[in-house]
Amino acid sequence: SVMNLILNPQWQGIVSSGRIYREKTVSNNSKPLVIDFYIVKPDGLTVADFKTGEQRGRRHDEYIEQVSGYMYVLRRQYKKNAKGCLVYINENGIDIEEVML
């Protein structure tokens, strides 16, 4: 649930003190990408993509590639280091998985 996400200590660390963007469209060589969430801080930025269901399901590699693409585009646009994560919201709670470039 949303409350579980808000109260999650890992998520709180991600969203502290920065400029937040939600459902933001950015361009990747004329191809528009809609990014669920990202936050820009003085020392870098973090991209989060929200998923429902089982972590590491059959589309997991596709999701990793998707977030990596967002990180690449935003790193170029903002000229800052980029981190990424997949946020799985499921009946068991919240799982946040870091994505590396």
Number of C-alpha atoms within 10 A of each C-alpha: 11 10 8 12 18 13 10 15 10 12 17 12 9 19 16 11 12 16 12 15 14 12 11 13 13 16 13 14 7 7 8 11 16 12 21 17 15 27 20 20 17 9 9 15 23 24 24 25 19 14 15 11 11 14 18 11 9 9 9 13 10 10 19 19 14 15 24 20 16 25 26 15 18 23 17 11 12 12 11 15 16 25 23 23 23 21 19 21 20 14 10 10 13 19 19 18 15 15 19 13 12
